[in-house]
Amino acid sequence: MASNRWFHELSAIRWIFAIFGILIMVFSGGCAMVFYTAFWNGGFADSFVIMMFAGPAFLTGLLLWCLAAMVGRQKDPGDDQ
C-alpha cells in the first residue's frame, strides 16, 4: 500500500524549502496574533493593517511549501484510490 503523505520521499533540498515555508507561515501568523491581541485590547492596529503585513508573508510561505512539497512530484501508480 502506497503512502499518500506529502513528506513521502522528499529530497533534501525540498525538505529545506518546505520547512522554510512552514517557518515563514508560523512566524508571520504568530506576529499577526500579537497584533490582533493588541487590537482587541484597544491597541493601535486594525485588521486591514494586520492583513497588509501578515497576509503577503503568510501567502509567500504557503506558496513556498506547496512548491516544495507537492508540485512536480511523480504520482505513485497505487495512489489512485
C-alpha positions in Angstrom: 0.0 0.0 0.0 1.5 3.3 -1.0 1.7 6.2 1.3 0.0 9.5 0.3 1.6 11.8 2.9 3.1 15.0 1.5 6.5 14.3 3.0 6.9 10.8 1.5 10.3 10.6 -0.2 11.2 14.3 -0.4 14.7 15.2 -1.4 16.9 17.1 1.0 16.5 20.4 -0.9 12.7 20.0 -0.9 12.8 19.3 2.8 14.8 22.6 3.4 12.4 24.6 1.3 9.3 23.0 2.8 10.5 23.6 6.4 11.5 27.2 5.5 7.9 27.8 4.1 6.4 26.3 7.2 8.5 28.6 9.4 7.5 31.6 7.4 3.8 30.7 7.9 4.2 30.1 11.6 6.2 33.3 12.3 4.1 35.6 10.2 0.9 34.1 11.7 2.4 34.4 15.2 3.2 38.1 14.6 -0.3 38.7 13.3 -1.7 37.2 16.5 0.4 39.6 18.6 -1.1 42.5 16.7 -4.6 41.0 17.0 -4.2 40.8 20.7 -3.2 44.5 20.8 -6.1 45.3 18.5 -8.8 43.5 20.6 -7.5 45.1 23.8 -7.7 48.7 22.5 -4.4 48.6 20.7 -3.2 50.6 17.7 -3.6 48.2 14.8 -6.7 47.4 12.8 -7.5 44.3 10.8 -6.5 45.9 7.5 -3.0 46.8 8.7 -2.6 43.3 10.1 -3.6 41.7 6.8 -1.3 44.1 4.9 1.8 43.0 6.9 1.0 39.4 7.7 -1.0 38.3 4.7 1.6 38.5 2.0 4.2 36.9 4.2 1.8 34.0 5.1 0.9 33.5 1.4 4.6 33.5 0.4 5.3 30.8 3.0 2.3 28.8 1.8 3.4 29.1 -1.8 6.9 28.0 -1.0 5.6 25.0 1.0 3.3 24.0 -1.8 6.0 24.3 -4.4 8.5 22.3 -2.3 6.1 19.6 -1.1 3.7 18.9 -4.0 4.5 20.5 -7.3 6.3 18.4 -9.9 6.3 15.1 -8.0 5.6 11.8 -9.7 2.4 10.1 -8.5 2.7 6.5 -7.4 0.6 4.2 -9.5 -1.2 2.9 -6.4 -2.4 6.4 -5.3 -5.5 6.5 -7.5 -7.7 5.2 -4.7 
